Amino acid sequence: RGLGELAVRARGARSLVSDGDELDDAQLLYLFTRADTIYGGSDEIERNIIAERVLGLPREARP
């Protein structure tokens, strides 16, 4: 995640616009690293659902 943010910050405002229909490598890196954080949370939620519904394990304690 840090590398994508660094690439966008280093380029400044120029990184917020595209020169056509396609994004450059730095923009793609930033966007995909942001999506990775969402994917990670989805995996955790799916594991909890399988544990509770399929395996019959107790629910995780909530704060």
All heavy atoms as a GROMACS GRO file, in nm:
protein
  487
    1ARG      N    1   0.083  -0.119   0.000
    1ARG     CA    2   0.000   0.000   0.000
    1ARG      C    3   0.087   0.125   0.000
    1ARG      O    4   0.059   0.220  -0.069
    1ARG     CB    5  -0.092  -0.004   0.122
    1ARG     CG    6  -0.176   0.118   0.136
    1ARG     CD    7  -0.269   0.106   0.252
    1ARG     NE    8  -0.304   0.238   0.296
    1ARG     CZ    9  -0.360   0.264   0.408
    1ARG    NH1   10  -0.388   0.169   0.491
    1ARG    NH2   11  -0.389   0.385   0.441
    2GLY      N   12   0.194   0.125   0.076
    2GLY     CA   13   0.280   0.242   0.088
    2GLY      C   14   0.345   0.285  -0.041
    2GLY      O   15   0.360   0.403  -0.069
    3LEU      N   16   0.382   0.187  -0.125
    3LEU     CA   17   0.450   0.220  -0.250
    3LEU      C   18   0.356   0.294  -0.345
    3LEU      O   19   0.395   0.390  -0.411
    3LEU     CB   20   0.505   0.094  -0.316
    3LEU     CG   21   0.586   0.114  -0.442
    3LEU    CD1   22   0.706   0.204  -0.414
    3LEU    CD2   23   0.630  -0.020  -0.497
    4GLY      N   24   0.232   0.250  -0.353
    4GLY     CA   25   0.134   0.316  -0.439
    4GLY      C   26   0.108   0.458  -0.395
    4GLY      O   27   0.101   0.551  -0.477
    5GLU      N   28   0.095   0.479  -0.264
    5GLU     CA   29   0.073   0.614  -0.212
    5GLU      C   30   0.194   0.703  -0.236
    5GLU      O   31   0.180   0.819  -0.271
    5GLU     CB   32   0.042   0.607  -0.063
    5GLU     CG   33  -0.096   0.551  -0.034
    5GLU     CD   34  -0.126   0.545   0.114
    5GLU    OE1   35  -0.049   0.601   0.195
    5GLU    OE2   36  -0.227   0.482   0.148
    6LEU      N   37   0.313   0.647  -0.218
    6LEU     CA   38   0.435   0.723  -0.241
    6LEU      C   39   0.446   0.767  -0.387
    6LEU      O   40   0.480   0.883  -0.415
    6LEU     CB   41   0.557   0.639  -0.203
    6LEU     CG   42   0.693   0.705  -0.227
    6LEU    CD1   43   0.707   0.831  -0.141
    6LEU    CD2   44   0.804   0.606  -0.199
    7ALA      N   45   0.413   0.677  -0.479
    7ALA     CA   46   0.420   0.711  -0.621
    7ALA      C   47   0.324   0.825  -0.655
    7ALA      O   48   0.359   0.916  -0.730
    7ALA     CB   49   0.387   0.588  -0.705
    8VAL      N   50   0.204   0.822  -0.599
    8VAL     CA   51   0.106   0.926  -0.627
    8VAL      C   52   0.147   1.058  -0.563
    8VAL      O   53   0.138   1.164  -0.624
    8VAL     CB   54  -0.035   0.881  -0.580
    8VAL    CG1   55  -0.134   0.994  -0.584
    8VAL    CG2   56  -0.084   0.766  -0.667
    9ARG      N   57   0.197   1.052  -0.440
    9ARG     CA   58   0.240   1.176  -0.373
    9ARG      C   59   0.359   1.240  -0.443
    9ARG      O   60   0.367   1.362  -0.454
    9ARG     CB   61   0.277   1.147  -0.228
    9ARG     CG   62   0.160   1.127  -0.140
    9ARG     CD   63   0.205   1.114   0.003
    9ARG     NE   64   0.096   1.066   0.085
    9ARG     CZ   65   0.111   1.019   0.205
    9ARG    NH1   66   0.231   1.010   0.259
    9ARG    NH2   67   0.008   0.978   0.274
   10ALA      N   68   0.452   1.158  -0.489
   10ALA     CA   69   0.572   1.210  -0.554
   10ALA      C   70   0.537   1.285  -0.683
   10ALA      O   71   0.601   1.384  -0.717
   10ALA     CB   72   0.669   1.096  -0.585
   11ARG      N   73   0.434   1.240  -0.752
   11ARG     CA   74   0.393   1.305  -0.876
   11ARG      C   75   0.298   1.421  -0.852
   11ARG      O   76   0.274   1.501  -0.943
   11ARG     CB   77   0.328   1.203  -0.968
   11ARG     CG   78   0.429   1.100  -1.014
   11ARG     CD   79   0.368   0.995  -1.100
   11ARG     NE   80   0.299   1.056  -1.211
   11ARG     CZ   81   0.210   0.992  -1.285
   11ARG    NH1   82   0.181   0.869  -1.257
   11ARG    NH2   83   0.151   1.051  -1.386
   12GLY      N   84   0.243   1.432  -0.735
   12GLY     CA   85   0.156   1.545  -0.702
   12GLY      C   86   0.024   1.542  -0.778
   12GLY      O   87  -0.029   1.437  -0.811
   13ALA      N   88  -0.026   1.660  -0.809
   13ALA     CA   89  -0.157   1.675  -0.874
   13ALA      C   90  -0.161   1.607  -1.010
   13ALA      O   91  -0.267   1.563  -1.055
   13ALA     CB   92  -0.193   1.822  -0.887
   14ARG      N   93  -0.047   1.595  -1.075
   14ARG     CA   94  -0.041   1.532  -1.207
   14ARG      C   95  -0.087   1.386  -1.202
   14ARG      O   96  -0.137   1.332  -1.299
   14ARG     CB   97   0.100   1.539  -1.260
   14ARG     CG   98   0.112   1.506  -1.406
   14ARG     CD   99   0.254   1.519  -1.448
   14ARG     NE  100   0.322   1.397  -1.403
   14ARG     CZ  101   0.432   1.350  -1.456
   14ARG    NH1  102   0.493   1.418  -1.549
   14ARG    NH2  103   0.486   1.240  -1.414
   15SER      N  104  -0.072   1.323  -1.086
   15SER     CA  105  -0.111   1.182  -1.074
   15SER      C  106  -0.263   1.164  -1.070
   15SER      O  107  -0.311   1.052  -1.083
   15SER     CB  108  -0.050   1.121  -0.948
   15SER     OG  109  -0.106   1.182  -0.833
   16LEU      N  110  -0.337   1.271  -1.054
   16LEU     CA  111  -0.483   1.262  -1.044
   16LEU      C  112  -0.553   1.264  -1.179
   16LEU      O  113  -0.674   1.243  -1.186
   16LEU     CB  114  -0.537   1.375  -0.957
   16LEU     CG  115  -0.484   1.379  -0.814
   16LEU    CD1  116  -0.536   1.501  -0.742
   16LEU    CD2  117  -0.520   1.252  -0.739
   17VAL      N  118  -0.479   1.290  -1.286
   17VAL     CA  119  -0.539   1.296  -1.419
   17VAL      C  120  -0.474   1.192  -1.510
   17VAL      O  121  -0.361   1.150  -1.489
   17VAL     CB  122  -0.526   1.436  -1.483
   17VAL    CG1  123  -0.607   1.538  -1.405
   17VAL    CG2  124  -0.383   1.478  -1.493
   18SER      N  125  -0.548   1.153  -1.611
   18SER     CA  126  -0.499   1.055  -1.707
   18SER      C  127  -0.480   1.122  -1.843
   18SER      O  128  -0.554   1.214  -1.878
   18SER     CB  129  -0.599   0.940  -1.718
   18SER     OG  130  -0.559   0.848  -1.814
   19ASP      N  131  -0.385   1.074  -1.919
   19ASP     CA  132  -0.359   1.129  -2.052
   19ASP      C  133  -0.438   1.056  -2.160
   19ASP      O  134  -0.393   1.041  -2.271
   19ASP     CB  135  -0.209   1.121  -2.084
   19ASP     CG  136  -0.127   1.211  -1.996
   19ASP    OD1  137  -0.182   1.310  -1.946
   19ASP    OD2  138  -0.009   1.181  -1.976
   20GLY      N  139  -0.552   1.007  -2.129
   20GLY     CA  140  -0.634   0.933  -2.226
   20GLY      C  141  -0.726   0.837  -2.156
   20GLY      O  142  -0.769   0.862  -2.043
   21ASP      N  143  -0.751   0.725  -2.220
   21ASP     CA  144  -0.843   0.627  -2.165
   21ASP      C  145  -0.777   0.532  -2.066
   21ASP      O  146  -0.846   0.464  -1.991
   21ASP     CB  147  -0.906   0.544  -2.278
   21ASP     CG  148  -1.000   0.627  -2.364
   21ASP    OD1  149  -1.048   0.731  -2.315
   21ASP    OD2  150  -1.023   0.589  -2.479
   22GLU      N  151  -0.645   0.525  -2.067
   22GLU     CA  152  -0.576   0.429  -1.982
   22GLU      C  153  -0.499   0.499  -1.871
   22GLU      O  154  -0.452   0.611  -1.886
   22GLU     CB  155  -0.481   0.345  -2.065
   22GLU     CG  156  -0.553   0.258  -2.166
   22GLU     CD  157  -0.459   0.164  -2.237
   22GLU    OE1  158  -0.348   0.140  -2.184
   22GLU    OE2  159  -0.496   0.115  -2.343
   23LEU      N  160  -0.485   0.429  -1.759
   23LEU     CA  161  -0.408   0.480  -1.646
   23LEU      C  162  -0.263   0.437  -1.660
   23LEU      O  163  -0.234   0.332  -1.717
   23LEU     CB  164  -0.466   0.426  -1.515
   23LEU     CG  165  -0.612   0.461  -1.487
   23LEU    CD1  166  -0.659   0.389  -1.363
   23LEU    CD2  167  -0.631   0.611  -1.474
   24ASP      N  168  -0.172   0.516  -1.603
   24ASP     CA  169  -0.031   0.476  -1.609
   24ASP      C  170   0.000   0.379  -1.495
   24ASP      O  171  -0.085   0.349  -1.412
   24ASP     CB  172   0.061   0.598  -1.609
   24ASP     CG  173   0.053   0.680  -1.481
   24ASP    OD1  174   0.025   0.623  -1.374
   24ASP    OD2  175   0.076   0.802  -1.489
   25ASP      N  176   0.122   0.332  -1.490
   25ASP     CA  177   0.160   0.229  -1.392
   25ASP      C  178   0.145   0.277  -1.247
   25ASP      O  179   0.101   0.201  -1.161
   25ASP     CB  180   0.304   0.184  -1.416
   25ASP     CG  181   0.319   0.103  -1.543
   25ASP    OD1  182   0.217   0.048  -1.590
   25ASP    OD2  183   0.431   0.096  -1.595
   26ALA      N  184   0.182   0.401  -1.218
   26ALA     CA  185   0.170   0.453  -1.082
   26ALA      C  186   0.025   0.461  -1.038
   26ALA      O  187  -0.009   0.428  -0.924
   26ALA     CB  188   0.237   0.590  -1.071
   27GLN      N  189  -0.063   0.504  -1.127
   27GLN     CA  190  -0.205   0.514  -1.094
   27GLN      C  191  -0.264   0.375  -1.070
   27GLN      O  192  -0.339   0.354  -0.976
   27GLN     CB  193  -0.281   0.585  -1.206
   27GLN     CG  194  -0.246   0.732  -1.217
   27GLN     CD  195  -0.297   0.793  -1.346
   27GLN    OE1  196  -0.301   0.729  -1.450
   27GLN    NE2  197  -0.334   0.920  -1.339
   28LEU      N  198  -0.228   0.279  -1.156
   28LEU     CA  199  -0.277   0.142  -1.137
   28LEU      C  200  -0.226   0.081  -1.008
   28LEU      O  201  -0.302   0.016  -0.935
   28LEU     CB  202  -0.235   0.055  -1.256
   28LEU     CG  203  -0.306   0.082  -1.388
   28LEU    CD1  204  -0.242   0.002  -1.500
   28LEU    CD2  205  -0.454   0.049  -1.376
   29LEU      N  206  -0.100   0.104  -0.977
   29LEU     CA  207  -0.042   0.054  -0.853
   29LEU      C  208  -0.118   0.108  -0.733
   29LEU      O  209  -0.155   0.034  -0.642
   29LEU     CB  210   0.106   0.090  -0.844
   29LEU     CG  211   0.177   0.049  -0.715
   29LEU    CD1  212   0.180  -0.102  -0.702
   29LEU    CD2  213   0.319   0.105  -0.714
   30TYR      N  214  -0.144   0.237  -0.733
   30TYR     CA  215  -0.217   0.299  -0.622
   30TYR      C  216  -0.357   0.239  -0.608
   30TYR      O  217  -0.399   0.201  -0.500
   30TYR     CB  218  -0.226   0.450  -0.642
   30TYR     CG  219  -0.310   0.517  -0.536
   30TYR    CD1  220  -0.261   0.534  -0.408
   30TYR    CD2  221  -0.438   0.562  -0.565
   30TYR    CE1  222  -0.338   0.595  -0.310
   30TYR    CE2  223  -0.515   0.623  -0.467
   30TYR     CZ  224  -0.464   0.639  -0.340
   30TYR     OH  225  -0.541   0.698  -0.243
   31LEU      N  226  -0.429   0.229  -0.717
   31LEU     CA  227  -0.567   0.180  -0.711
   31LEU      C  228  -0.573   0.033  -0.669
   31LEU      O  229  -0.659  -0.006  -0.590
   31LEU     CB  230  -0.637   0.200  -0.846
   31LEU     CG  231  -0.662   0.345  -0.883
   31LEU    CD1  232  -0.716   0.354  -1.025
   31LEU    CD2  233  -0.755   0.413  -0.785
   32PHE      N  234  -0.484  -0.049  -0.720
   32PHE     CA  235  -0.486  -0.190  -0.684
   32PHE      C  236  -0.442  -0.213  -0.540
   32PHE      O  237  -0.492  -0.304  -0.474
   32PHE     CB  238  -0.402  -0.273  -0.781
   32PHE     CG  239  -0.474  -0.304  -0.908
   32PHE    CD1  240  -0.429  -0.252  -1.028
   32PHE    CD2  241  -0.588  -0.382  -0.909
   32PHE    CE1  242  -0.497  -0.278  -1.146
   32PHE    CE2  243  -0.657  -0.409  -1.027
   32PHE     CZ  244  -0.611  -0.357  -1.146
   33THR      N  245  -0.349  -0.132  -0.489
   33THR     CA  246  -0.310  -0.150  -0.350
   33THR      C  247  -0.424  -0.108  -0.257
   33THR      O  248  -0.438  -0.163  -0.148
   33THR     CB  249  -0.181  -0.074  -0.315
   33THR    OG1  250  -0.198   0.065  -0.347
   33THR    CG2  251  -0.062  -0.129  -0.389
   34ARG      N  252  -0.503  -0.012  -0.297
   34ARG     CA  253  -0.621   0.027  -0.218
   34ARG      C  254  -0.723  -0.086  -0.218
   34ARG      O  255  -0.786  -0.117  -0.119
   34ARG     CB  256  -0.685   0.155  -0.271
   34ARG     CG  257  -0.595   0.277  -0.272
   34ARG     CD  258  -0.542   0.313  -0.137
   34ARG     NE  259  -0.652   0.342  -0.046
   34ARG     CZ  260  -0.642   0.344   0.085
   34ARG    NH1  261  -0.528   0.318   0.142
   34ARG    NH2  262  -0.745   0.370   0.160
   35ALA      N  263  -0.742  -0.150  -0.333
   35ALA     CA  264  -0.838  -0.260  -0.344
   35ALA      C  265  -0.792  -0.379  -0.261
   35ALA      O  266  -0.875  -0.453  -0.206
   35ALA     CB  267  -0.855  -0.300  -0.489
   36ASP      N  268  -0.662  -0.401  -0.249
   36ASP     CA  269  -0.611  -0.513  -0.170
   36ASP      C  270  -0.658  -0.507  -0.025
   36ASP      O  271  -0.681  -0.611   0.037
   36ASP     CB  272  -0.458  -0.517  -0.174
   36ASP     CG  273  -0.405  -0.566  -0.308
   36ASP    OD1  274  -0.484  -0.625  -0.384
   36ASP    OD2  275  -0.286  -0.545  -0.334
   37THR      N  276  -0.671  -0.388   0.030
   37THR     CA  277  -0.717  -0.378   0.168
   37THR      C  278  -0.862  -0.423   0.181
   37THR      O  279  -0.901  -0.481   0.281
   37THR     CB  280  -0.704  -0.234   0.222
   37THR    OG1  281  -0.786  -0.146   0.144
   37THR    CG2  282  -0.560  -0.186   0.216
   38ILE      N  283  -0.941  -0.401   0.077
   38ILE     CA  284  -1.080  -0.446   0.078
   38ILE      C  285  -1.084  -0.598   0.062
   38ILE      O  286  -1.159  -0.666   0.132
   38ILE     CB  287  -1.160  -0.378  -0.035
   38ILE    CG1  288  -1.166  -0.228  -0.007
   38ILE    CG2  289  -1.300  -0.438  -0.048
   38ILE    CD1  290  -1.220  -0.146  -0.122
   39TYR      N  291  -1.002  -0.653  -0.028
   39TYR     CA  292  -1.000  -0.797  -0.048
   39TYR      C  293  -0.962  -0.868   0.082
   39TYR      O  294  -1.019  -0.970   0.116
   39TYR     CB  295  -0.898  -0.837  -0.154
   39TYR     CG  296  -0.924  -0.783  -0.292
   39TYR    CD1  297  -0.820  -0.749  -0.375
   39TYR    CD2  298  -1.053  -0.764  -0.339
   39TYR    CE1  299  -0.842  -0.699  -0.502
   39TYR    CE2  300  -1.078  -0.713  -0.465
   39TYR     CZ  301  -0.971  -0.682  -0.546
   39TYR     OH  302  -0.993  -0.632  -0.670
   40GLY      N  303  -0.868  -0.815   0.154
   40GLY     CA  304  -0.825  -0.875   0.280
   40GLY      C  305  -0.938  -0.883   0.380
   40GLY      O  306  -0.956  -0.985   0.448
   41GLY      N  307  -1.017  -0.780   0.390
   41GLY     CA  308  -1.132  -0.782   0.481
   41GLY      C  309  -1.238  -0.879   0.437
   41GLY      O  310  -1.300  -0.947   0.519
   42SER      N  311  -1.258  -0.893   0.307
   42SER     CA  312  -1.357  -0.986   0.255
   42SER      C  313  -1.319  -1.130   0.288
   42SER      O  314  -1.405  -1.211   0.324
   42SER     CB  315  -1.369  -0.972   0.103
   42SER     OG  316  -1.414  -0.844   0.070
   43ASP      N  317  -1.191  -1.162   0.277
   43ASP     CA  318  -1.145  -1.297   0.311
   43ASP      C  319  -1.174  -1.329   0.457
   43ASP      O  320  -1.218  -1.439   0.492
   43ASP     CB  321  -0.994  -1.312   0.286
   43ASP     CG  322  -0.960  -1.315   0.138
   43ASP    OD1  323  -1.051  -1.334   0.056
   43ASP    OD2  324  -0.841  -1.298   0.107
   44GLU      N  325  -1.148  -1.233   0.544
   44GLU     CA  326  -1.172  -1.254   0.686
   44GLU      C  327  -1.320  -1.277   0.716
   44GLU      O  328  -1.356  -1.365   0.794
   44GLU     CB  329  -1.120  -1.133   0.764
   44GLU     CG  330  -1.124  -1.152   0.913
   44GLU     CD  331  -1.061  -1.034   0.986
   44GLU    OE1  332  -0.967  -0.974   0.933
   44GLU    OE2  333  -1.110  -1.004   1.096
   45ILE      N  334  -1.405  -1.200   0.651
   45ILE     CA  335  -1.549  -1.216   0.670
   45ILE      C  336  -1.594  -1.353   0.621
   45ILE      O  337  -1.672  -1.422   0.688
   45ILE     CB  338  -1.626  -1.103   0.598
   45ILE    CG1  339  -1.600  -0.970   0.669
   45ILE    CG2  340  -1.775  -1.134   0.591
   45ILE    CD1  341  -1.648  -0.849   0.592
   46GLU      N  342  -1.545  -1.395   0.506
   46GLU     CA  343  -1.582  -1.526   0.452
   46GLU      C  344  -1.536  -1.639   0.544
   46GLU      O  345  -1.610  -1.736   0.565
   46GLU     CB  346  -1.524  -1.544   0.312
   46GLU     CG  347  -1.593  -1.459   0.208
   46GLU     CD  348  -1.528  -1.468   0.071
   46GLU    OE1  349  -1.441  -1.555   0.050
   46GLU    OE2  350  -1.565  -1.387  -0.014
   47ARG      N  351  -1.416  -1.628   0.600
   47ARG     CA  352  -1.368  -1.730   0.693
   47ARG      C  353  -1.457  -1.738   0.816
   47ARG      O  354  -1.487  -1.847   0.864
   47ARG     CB  355  -1.224  -1.701   0.734
   47ARG     CG  356  -1.125  -1.758   0.638
   47ARG     CD  357  -0.983  -1.746   0.690
   47ARG     NE  358  -0.912  -1.668   0.591
   47ARG     CZ  359  -0.855  -1.549   0.610
   47ARG    NH1  360  -0.855  -1.496   0.728
   47ARG    NH2  361  -0.796  -1.487   0.513
   48ASN      N  362  -1.500  -1.623   0.866
   48ASN     CA  363  -1.589  -1.622   0.982
   48ASN      C  364  -1.723  -1.688   0.951
   48ASN      O  365  -1.777  -1.763   1.032
   48ASN     CB  366  -1.610  -1.480   1.034
   48ASN     CG  367  -1.490  -1.426   1.105
   48ASN    OD1  368  -1.404  -1.501   1.149
   48ASN    ND2  369  -1.482  -1.295   1.117
   49ILE      N  370  -1.778  -1.660   0.833
   49ILE     CA  371  -1.905  -1.721   0.794
   49ILE      C  372  -1.891  -1.872   0.784
   49ILE      O  373  -1.976  -1.947   0.834
   49ILE     CB  374  -1.954  -1.661   0.660
   49ILE    CG1  375  -1.996  -1.515   0.682
   49ILE    CG2  376  -2.068  -1.743   0.602
   49ILE    CD1  377  -2.026  -1.439   0.553
   50ILE      N  378  -1.784  -1.920   0.722
   50ILE     CA  379  -1.763  -2.065   0.710
   50ILE      C  380  -1.746  -2.127   0.849
   50ILE      O  381  -1.805  -2.232   0.878
   50ILE     CB  382  -1.640  -2.094   0.621
   50ILE    CG1  383  -1.672  -2.056   0.477
   50ILE    CG2  384  -1.599  -2.241   0.631
   50ILE    CD1  385  -1.553  -2.057   0.384
   51ALA      N  386  -1.670  -2.062   0.934
   51ALA     CA  387  -1.648  -2.115   1.068
   51ALA      C  388  -1.778  -2.124   1.147
   51ALA      O  389  -1.804  -2.225   1.214
   51ALA     CB  390  -1.548  -2.026   1.144
   52GLU      N  391  -1.862  -2.022   1.137
   52GLU     CA  392  -1.986  -2.020   1.215
   52GLU      C  393  -2.093  -2.110   1.156
   52GLU      O  394  -2.156  -2.188   1.227
   52GLU     CB  395  -2.039  -1.877   1.223
   52GLU     CG  396  -1.951  -1.784   1.304
   52GLU     CD  397  -1.989  -1.638   1.288
   52GLU    OE1  398  -2.092  -1.607   1.227
   52GLU    OE2  399  -1.911  -1.553   1.338
   53ARG      N  400  -2.116  -2.100   1.025
   53ARG     CA  401  -2.230  -2.170   0.964
   53ARG      C  402  -2.198  -2.313   0.923
   53ARG      O  403  -2.283  -2.401   0.937
   53ARG     CB  404  -2.278  -2.092   0.842
   53ARG     CG  405  -2.333  -1.957   0.882
   53ARG     CD  406  -2.385  -1.882   0.763
   53ARG     NE  407  -2.425  -1.746   0.802
   53ARG     CZ  408  -2.461  -1.653   0.718
   53ARG    NH1  409  -2.465  -1.678   0.589
   53ARG    NH2  410  -2.495  -1.533   0.761
   54VAL      N  411  -2.079  -2.336   0.872
   54VAL     CA  412  -2.046  -2.470   0.823
   54VAL      C  413  -1.987  -2.556   0.935
   54VAL      O  414  -2.028  -2.670   0.954
   54VAL     CB  415  -1.949  -2.462   0.703
   54VAL    CG1  416  -1.908  -2.601   0.657
   54VAL    CG2  417  -2.013  -2.385   0.588
   55LEU      N  418  -1.893  -2.500   1.007
   55LEU     CA  419  -1.825  -2.577   1.109
   55LEU      C  420  -1.895  -2.570   1.246
   55LEU      O  421  -1.861  -2.644   1.336
   55LEU     CB  422  -1.679  -2.529   1.124
   55LEU     CG  423  -1.594  -2.540   0.996
   55LEU    CD1  424  -1.458  -2.480   1.019
   55LEU    CD2  425  -1.585  -2.684   0.953
   56GLY      N  426  -1.990  -2.478   1.260
   56GLY     CA  427  -2.065  -2.466   1.385
   56GLY      C  428  -1.985  -2.406   1.499
   56GLY      O  429  -2.020  -2.426   1.616
   57LEU      N  430  -1.880  -2.334   1.470
   57LEU     CA  431  -1.800  -2.271   1.575
   57LEU      C  432  -1.875  -2.150   1.631
   57LEU      O  433  -1.958  -2.090   1.562
   57LEU     CB  434  -1.664  -2.228   1.519
   57LEU     CG  435  -1.575  -2.343   1.467
   57LEU    CD1  436  -1.451  -2.285   1.402
   57LEU    CD2  437  -1.540  -2.438   1.578
   58PRO      N  438  -1.844  -2.110   1.755
   58PRO     CA  439  -1.913  -1.994   1.813
   58PRO      C  440  -1.872  -1.865   1.743
   58PRO      O  441  -1.764  -1.855   1.684
   58PRO     CB  442  -1.866  -1.994   1.958
   58PRO     CG  443  -1.742  -2.074   1.959
   58PRO     CD  444  -1.750  -2.171   1.846
   59ARG      N  445  -1.960  -1.767   1.752
   59ARG     CA  446  -1.932  -1.636   1.693
   59ARG      C  447  -1.813  -1.570   1.761
   59ARG      O  448  -1.788  -1.592   1.879
   59ARG     CB  449  -2.051  -1.542   1.708
   59ARG     CG  450  -2.162  -1.577   1.617
   59ARG     CD  451  -2.270  -1.474   1.625
   59ARG     NE  452  -2.320  -1.460   1.490
   59ARG     CZ  453  -2.368  -1.350   1.439
   59ARG    NH1  454  -2.379  -1.241   1.511
   59ARG    NH2  455  -2.411  -1.347   1.315
   60GLU      N  456  -1.745  -1.489   1.685
   60GLU     CA  457  -1.632  -1.414   1.738
   60GLU      C  458  -1.683  -1.309   1.835
   60GLU      O  459  -1.786  -1.244   1.810
   60GLU     CB  460  -1.559  -1.347   1.621
   60GLU     CG  461  -1.416  -1.316   1.649
   60GLU     CD  462  -1.347  -1.268   1.522
   60GLU    OE1  463  -1.305  -1.352   1.442
   60GLU    OE2  464  -1.337  -1.144   1.506
   61ALA      N  465  -1.613  -1.288   1.946
   61ALA     CA  466  -1.654  -1.188   2.045
   61ALA      C  467  -1.644  -1.048   1.986
   61ALA      O  468  -1.550  -1.015   1.914
   61ALA     CB  469  -1.565  -1.197   2.169
   62ARG      N  470  -1.744  -0.968   2.011
   62ARG     CA  471  -1.746  -0.829   1.960
   62ARG      C  472  -1.715  -0.734   2.074
   62ARG      O  473  -1.765  -0.750   2.185
   62ARG     CB  474  -1.883  -0.797   1.904
   62ARG     CG  475  -1.932  -0.906   1.811
   62ARG     CD  476  -1.959  -0.858   1.677
   62ARG     NE  477  -1.980  -0.976   1.593
   62ARG     CZ  478  -2.039  -0.973   1.481
   62ARG    NH1  479  -2.086  -0.861   1.435
   62ARG    NH2  480  -2.052  -1.081   1.409
   63PRO      N  481  -1.636  -0.631   2.045
   63PRO     CA  482  -1.597  -0.536   2.151
   63PRO      C  483  -1.715  -0.452   2.200
   63PRO      O  484  -1.813  -0.432   2.143
   63PRO     CB  485  -1.494  -0.447   2.086
   63PRO     CG  486  -1.492  -0.478   1.942
   63PRO     CD  487  -1.574  -0.601   1.920
   0.00000   0.00000   0.00000
